Amino acid sequence: MEVLKVSHSSAPNKVAGAIAGVLSKTDEVELQAIGAGAVNQAVKAIAIAKRFVEAKGKEIYVIPGFVEVEVGSEKRTGIKFKVVAKSTGEAVEEKEAEVNKVNEEQ
């Protein structure tokens, strides 16, 4: 999976373009951000990329988590965002399956 590193000075529009570019070739990409400013830029980029990806008939889902990254000789904990793209039809089918499962359990 391709990893995009986001910093506090990253331009959200450029990161969004990179996200959309990767998602046009594959179904997932990971963003890594260390620090509040970097996380803020990553979240903005994901929101912008959502529009780009939706225009191509896909939806994106984001799975956040923690990641340990080496910065120089230091280990730092950052936030990772796994961004997954699914075709709109596939996403709708999954949502319907979830609803049916809940209805069956009741």
N, C-alpha and C positions, 0 to 999 in steps of 0.2 A: 504494500500500500504506500502510495506517495505521501510524504510528510511535508507540510508547509509550515515554516517557522514564522510567527507573527511577533513583531515588536511594538513598543508603544508608538513608534514613529511610522509604522506601516500605514500606507494609504488604504482605507477600507475598499475603495472602488477597484484598486489594483489587485488586492487580495481576492476580492469577489470574482474578478475576471479569471484569476488563476484557479480558483475553486471550480468555476464553471468549465474552464478548459480541461481540467483533470476529469471532472465528472462527465464530460462529453466522450472521453476515451474509456473510462472505467466507472464502476458504480460506487466507489468510495474513496475518500481522501481524509487525511488526519491533519488537523491544525494543532500546533503546540504554541503555548503562550506562557511567559513567565512574568508575573507582576500584573497589578490591576490595570495599568494602561494598556498593556498588550492584550489582556483578556477583553477589555472594552473594544479594542480595534477588531479583534477576532469575531466578537459577537455581531458588530456592525457589518463586517464583511459577509458573514453567514446570512444575515437578513437581506443584504443586497443581492447576494448570489441566488437566494431563493427565487427572486424575480426572474433572473436570467434563466435558471433551470426550469421554472414553470413555463416559460415561453416555449420551451422545447418539449413540453408534454410530460415532465417528470415532477415528482415531489421530493423534497429532501427531509431527512430525519437526522437529528443530531443526538449523539450519545456522549455526554461529558464524562470526564474522568481525570485522574491524576497521572502524572508522568514524572519520572526522575530524569533530569537532563544534566549532562556535564557541561559546565561553563568554565573554561580554563581547567583548573585542577579541582574545582569545587562541584559538588553535586547539589543541584537545586530542584525543588519540587515545583512543577508547573501544572497548568491545566491543559488537557488535550480534549479536542472535540473531534469525534469520529463523525464525519458527514457522509450519509448514505443516500444515494439517489435511486428512486424506483419509478417506473413508468406510472402515470396516473391511474391507469386501469388496474395495474397490479396492486397499487396502494389501496384502491377502493375494494378490491376483492379481499385483501387482508383485513380491512376494517369490517367488512360484512361477516367474515369468518369469526372475528372476535365477538361481534354482536350476537351471532348465532350461538356461540359457545356460552356466552353469559345467559342467553335466553334458555338454553338447555339445562343449565345449572339451577335455574330458578324453579 
